[in-house]
Amino acid sequence: MEVQEIKQRFGIIGNSPLLNRAITIANQVAPTDISVLITGESGSGKEVFSHIIHQMSPRKHGPFIAVNCGAIPEGTIDSELFGHEKGAYTGAVGERKGYFETVNGGTIFLDEIAEMPLGTQARLLRVLESGQYIKVGSSKVEKTNVRVIAATNVDVYDAVKNGKFREDLYYRLNTVPLKIPPLRDRKEDVFLLFRKFTADFTDKYRTPPIQLDEEAQQVLTNYSWPGNVRQLKNMAEQLAVLERDRIITAQTLLTYIPHEAGGRNLPMRLDNQPKEDFSERDILYKVLFDMKRDMVELKKLVADIIEHGGVSPHYANNPQTLNQLYRDIELHGNNEPQFTLQQPVNTVTNNSNNSNTIDGFNITHDAEEVEESLSLIEKESDLIRKALKKHKGKRKLAANELGISERTLYRKIKELNL
């Protein structure tokens, strides 16, 4: 069957090359019994592709069931999938068939497979390799003939490296990987999908049709859609029900985009831009290192002024550093004295005892420079002590002053024995 015919049969909208490639792979793998791992972001339509694979396979007349592994409690997932015997555990008042027994001869779609407990993963691996399983509370080996299609919205290989997913199961499921593209990679399909959804909802709720002006179409296309097709569909339904003016402007459309996502996703972030994800400790360390660097620069400048009676050529050729110092010194509150940094008068006389005299003041170079501590723990302890002292031991106010949570401050106090 051609790609366009599959789209019409399963109601898929879009002409993106990435979407067409995913449909082609699903069509090619469907006639086989190979396990398929479907990856893609939440709301991108992974379950639709599981239906394509099942309906295009020889098992199309057999049963099909979709199971959300993340929605089943860890203590009962084995019973749900494989069944249990009477009295297998408290509350097991009778024998129960599991999904693998019920769907024998058909297809089971395991959504959010990465949420499955490790013990259940071992049982699933046995089913995939030999078709055998054992009910909970039983010693009898059962046989089943089920095709498994799995899906996840996380990077399973990272889960393998972190010990949260079995490596052997990953390679057994990943015989044919099928990646569903997110909506932000299908810009040409966004407006087509929106028109289809709004037409469906206006017909359902018997409301006048909706149209977008040019600016609204640009906003719709450039938004990154973190919720993918599901988010677009929900917004189309809201517009169809709530808006009295059926010509939607960009300003109106932006009111339906979440504020926390609107500032972050409009305009879209380029893929080559660096990502920054600082923790509270990273931010504190960064501030401390910046303070240390500024102090070192200030020491160098003061030493040059003392030794040369003015600014050395090194700093004279770097006006940016001097200008920054001028601004830092002049930026004081009304209750603090004002200072102006000027070039010192060149009235330095050198003495034999390695000392300088500036305007009647003796300045010697014999004193050994005391290097301040570079320990981050000491800096962190000192800042916490000062904050607690300033707010008279009130942890909540001290935490706000430090820019961290009260729980984090409490943990720091215990770690540092403050």
C-alpha positions in Angstrom: 0.0 0.0 0.0 1.3 3.5 -0.9 2.1 6.1 1.7 -0.8 8.3 0.6 -3.3 5.5 0.9 -2.1 4.7 4.4 -2.5 8.4 5.4 -6.1 8.4 4.1 -6.9 5.1 5.8 -5.6 6.1 9.3 -6.4 9.8 9.1 -2.8 11.0 9.1 -2.3 14.7 8.0 1.0 16.0 6.7 3.5 15.9 3.9 6.7 16.2 5.8 9.5 13.9 4.5 10.3 12.8 8.0 6.6 11.7 8.5 6.6 10.0 5.1 9.8 8.1 6.0 8.2 6.9 9.3 5.1 5.6 7.5 7.3 3.8 4.9 9.2 2.0 7.7 6.0 1.0 9.4 4.6 -0.3 6.2 7.7 -2.3 5.4 8.0 -3.9 8.9 4.3 -4.6 9.3 4.1 -8.0 7.4 6.8 -9.5 9.6 6.7 -10.6 13.3 9.7 -8.4 14.2 9.5 -6.4 17.4 9.4 -2.7 16.9 10.5 0.1 19.2 8.7 3.4 18.5 10.4 6.5 19.9 9.1 10.1 19.9 8.0 12.9 22.1 4.8 12.8 24.0 1.8 13.7 21.9 3.6 13.0 18.6 1.2 10.1 17.6 3.2 6.9 18.5 0.0 4.9 19.1 -1.3 5.6 15.6 1.8 3.9 14.2 1.2 0.8 16.4 -2.2 0.5 14.8 -0.7 0.9 11.3 1.7 -2.0 12.0 -1.0 -4.2 13.4 -3.6 -3.5 10.7 -1.1 -4.0 7.9 0.2 -7.3 9.3 -1.1 -10.9 9.1 -2.4 -10.5 12.7 -4.9 -7.8 11.7 -7.8 -10.2 12.5 -6.4 -11.0 15.9 -6.8 -8.9 19.1 -4.9 -5.7 19.7 -4.4 -4.1 23.1 -2.5 -1.0 24.2 -1.0 -1.0 27.7 0.5 2.1 29.4 3.3 0.7 31.5 3.7 3.9 33.4 0.1 3.9 34.6 0.2 0.4 36.3 1.6 0.2 39.8 4.8 -1.7 40.2 3.3 -4.3 42.5 0.6 -5.3 40.1 2.2 -5.0 36.6 3.3 -8.6 36.6 -0.2 -9.8 37.3 -1.7 -7.4 34.7 0.7 -8.7 31.9 1.1 -12.3 32.8 -1.9 -13.2 35.0 -2.0 -14.7 38.5 -3.3 -17.8 40.3 -5.9 -17.8 43.0 -4.3 -16.9 46.3 -1.0 -15.7 44.7 -1.1 -12.6 46.9 -3.4 -10.8 49.3 -6.6 -9.9 47.3 -6.1 -12.5 44.6 -9.5 -14.1 45.2 -9.5 -15.9 41.9 -7.5 -16.8 38.8 -6.9 -14.0 36.3 -5.7 -14.1 32.7 -3.0 -11.6 31.8 -2.7 -9.5 28.7 -0.3 -11.9 27.0 -2.8 -14.8 27.4 -5.8 -12.7 26.3 -4.1 -11.3 23.2 -2.7 -14.6 22.1 -2.4 -14.5 18.3 -2.6 -10.7 18.2 -0.5 -7.6 19.0 0.3 -5.9 22.3 1.4 -2.3 22.4 3.5 -1.5 25.4 3.5 2.3 25.8 6.0 4.0 28.0 8.2 0.9 28.1 11.0 2.7 29.9 8.7 3.0 33.0 8.5 -0.8 33.4 10.3 -2.3 36.5 13.5 -4.2 36.0 11.9 -7.5 37.3 9.1 -7.2 34.8 11.6 -6.4 32.0 13.3 -9.8 32.7 9.9 -11.6 32.3 9.2 -9.7 29.1 12.6 -10.6 27.6 11.7 -14.3 28.1 8.4 -13.9 26.3 10.2 -12.2 23.4 12.8 -14.9 23.1 10.8 -18.0 23.6 7.1 -17.1 23.9 7.1 -18.5 27.4 5.9 -17.0 30.7 4.8 -18.0 34.2 1.8 -16.6 36.0 2.3 -15.0 39.3 1.9 -17.7 42.0 2.2 -20.5 39.5 5.0 -22.9 38.5 3.5 -23.9 35.2 5.1 -22.6 32.0 2.6 -21.0 29.6 3.0 -20.3 25.9 1.8 -17.3 23.9 2.2 -16.1 20.4 2.0 -12.3 20.6 3.8 -9.6 18.6 5.2 -6.8 20.8 5.3 -3.2 19.8 6.9 -0.9 22.4 7.0 2.9 22.6 8.7 5.5 24.8 9.2 9.2 24.9 12.6 9.0 26.6 16.1 8.1 25.4 16.2 4.4 26.2 19.9 4.1 25.6 20.5 6.7 28.3 18.2 4.6 30.6 20.4 1.6 29.8 23.6 3.5 30.7 22.0 4.6 34.0 20.9 1.1 34.9 17.2 1.8 34.6 16.6 -0.4 31.6 18.0 -3.9 30.7 20.5 -3.7 27.8 19.5 -7.2 26.4 15.9 -6.1 26.4 16.8 -2.9 24.6 18.6 -4.7 21.8 15.8 -7.3 21.6 13.1 -4.6 21.2 15.1 -2.3 19.0 15.3 -4.7 16.1 13.6 -2.1 14.0 13.7 1.4 15.5 10.9 3.8 14.4 11.3 7.5 15.2 8.3 9.7 15.0 9.3 13.3 14.3 8.1 16.1 16.6 5.8 18.7 15.3 8.5 21.4 15.4 10.3 19.4 12.7 7.2 19.3 10.5 6.6 23.1 10.1 4.9 22.5 6.8 2.3 20.3 8.4 1.3 22.6 11.3 -1.2 24.7 9.5 -2.7 21.7 7.7 -3.3 20.0 11.0 -4.8 23.1 12.5 -7.3 23.5 9.6 -8.3 19.8 9.9 -8.8 20.1 13.7 -10.8 23.3 13.6 -13.0 22.0 10.8 -13.8 18.9 12.9 -14.5 20.9 16.1 -16.6 23.6 14.4 -18.7 20.8 12.8 -18.9 19.0 16.1 -20.0 22.0 18.2 -22.0 23.6 15.3 -20.0 26.9 15.4 -18.9 29.1 12.5 -15.6 28.2 10.8 -12.3 29.7 12.1 -9.7 31.5 10.0 -6.2 32.8 10.9 -4.8 36.1 9.6 -1.2 36.1 8.2 0.5 37.1 11.4 -1.4 34.4 13.3 -0.3 31.8 10.7 3.3 32.8 11.3 2.9 32.5 15.1 1.3 29.1 14.6 4.1 27.9 12.4 7.1 29.3 14.4 5.9 28.0 17.8 7.8 24.9 18.9 4.8 22.9 20.2 6.3 21.0 23.1 3.1 19.1 23.4 3.2 18.3 19.7 0.0 17.2 17.9 -2.0 16.7 21.1 -1.3 20.3 22.2 -2.3 21.7 18.7 -5.5 19.7 18.8 -6.4 21.0 22.2 -5.8 24.6 21.3 -7.9 24.2 18.1 -10.8 22.9 20.2 -10.5 25.8 22.6 -10.6 28.3 19.8 -13.6 26.6 18.2 -15.6 26.8 21.5 -14.5 30.1 23.1 -13.8 32.7 20.5 -16.6 34.9 19.3 -14.5 36.6 16.6 -13.9 33.8 14.1 -11.0 35.7 12.4 -8.1 34.9 14.8 -5.3 37.4 15.1 -1.8 36.8 16.4 -2.6 38.6 19.6 -5.6 36.3 20.2 -3.6 33.2 19.4 -0.8 34.1 21.8 -3.4 34.1 24.7 -3.8 30.4 24.2 -0.1 29.6 24.3 1.0 28.9 27.9 3.0 31.8 29.3 5.8 29.6 30.6 6.2 28.1 27.2 5.5 31.3 25.2 8.6 33.2 26.4 10.8 30.1 26.0 9.6 28.8 22.7 8.8 32.0 20.7 10.9 32.5 18.8 12.2 28.9 18.6 15.6 28.1 20.0 18.2 27.2 17.4 19.7 23.8 17.8 23.3 25.1 17.7 22.7 27.4 20.7 24.4 26.1 23.9 22.1 24.9 26.7 22.7 26.1 30.2 21.3 24.2 33.2 22.8 25.5 36.4 22.0 24.1 39.8 22.0 26.2 42.9 25.5 25.1 43.9 26.8 25.8 40.3 25.4 29.4 40.5 27.0 30.0 43.9 30.4 28.7 42.7 30.2 30.9 39.6 29.5 34.0 41.7 32.5 33.1 44.0 34.8 32.6 41.1 33.8 35.9 39.5 34.5 37.6 42.8 37.9 36.0 43.0 38.8 37.1 39.5 37.7 40.6 40.2 39.8 40.7 43.4 42.9 39.5 41.5 42.5 42.1 38.8 42.1 44.8 41.5 45.2 43.7 43.3 47.2 43.8 40.1 46.0 47.3 39.3 46.8 48.6 42.8 50.2 47.0 42.7 51.0 48.7 39.4 49.8 52.1 40.7 52.1 51.8 43.8 55.1 50.6 41.8 54.9 52.9 38.8 53.2 55.9 40.4 50.5 55.6 37.8 48.8 53.0 35.6 51.2 50.7 33.8 51.2 50.4 30.0 49.4 47.0 30.4 46.3 48.6 31.9 46.7 51.8 29.9 46.1 49.7 26.8 43.1 48.1 28.4 40.6 51.0 29.0 37.8 48.5 29.4 39.2 47.3 32.7 39.7 50.8 34.0 36.3 51.9 32.9 34.7 49.0 34.7 36.6 50.0 37.9 35.4 53.6 37.6 31.8 52.4 37.3 32.2 50.0 40.2 33.7 52.7 42.5 31.2 55.4 41.5 28.1 53.1 42.0 27.3 53.7 45.7 24.1 54.3 47.6 23.1 57.7 49.0 24.4 56.7 52.4 27.8 55.8 51.2 30.6 58.2 50.3 31.3 58.9 46.7 34.7 58.2 45.2 36.4 59.2 42.0 39.4 57.3 40.6 42.0 59.6 39.2 45.5 59.2 37.9 47.9 59.6 40.8 50.4 62.4 40.8 53.8 61.1 39.9 55.5 62.1 43.1 57.2 58.8 44.0 60.6 58.7 45.5 62.5 55.4 45.7 64.3 54.6 48.9 67.0 52.1 49.5 64.9 50.1 51.8 62.7 49.0 48.9 59.9 51.4 49.9 58.0 54.1 48.1 56.8 57.5 49.4 53.6 58.9 47.9 52.5 62.3 49.2 54.2 61.7 52.6 53.0 58.1 53.1 55.5 55.3 53.2 54.5 52.2 51.3 56.8 49.1 51.6 56.9 46.0 49.4 58.5 43.8 52.0 55.3 42.5 53.5 54.5 39.0 52.3 51.2 38.9 50.4 48.6 36.7 52.2 46.8 34.6 49.6 43.2 34.2 50.4 41.7 30.8 50.7 40.4 29.2 47.5 38.3 26.6 49.4 34.8 26.6 48.0 33.5 24.9 51.2 34.9 27.7 53.3 33.4 30.3 51.0 30.1 28.6 51.1 30.2 28.3 54.9 31.1 31.9 55.3 28.2 33.1 53.1 25.7 30.9 55.0 27.0 32.2 58.4 26.7 35.8 57.3 23.2 35.3 56.0 22.1 33.5 59.2 23.7 36.2 61.3 22.1 39.0 59.3 18.6 37.5 59.7 19.1 36.4 63.3 19.0 32.7 62.6 15.8 32.7 60.6 16.5 30.1 57.9 13.7 31.1 55.6 14.9 34.7 55.3 18.6 33.5 55.0 17.6 31.1 52.2 15.9 33.9 50.3 19.0 36.0 50.7 21.2 33.3 49.3 18.8 32.4 46.5 18.3 28.8 47.5 15.5 26.9 49.0 15.0 26.5 52.8 15.4 22.8 52.5 18.7 23.1 50.7 19.9 25.6 53.4 18.9 23.1 56.1 20.9 20.4 54.3 23.9 22.7 54.0 23.9 23.5 57.7 24.0 19.8 58.5 26.7 19.0 56.0 28.9 21.9 57.1 28.2 21.4 60.8 27.2 25.1 61.1 
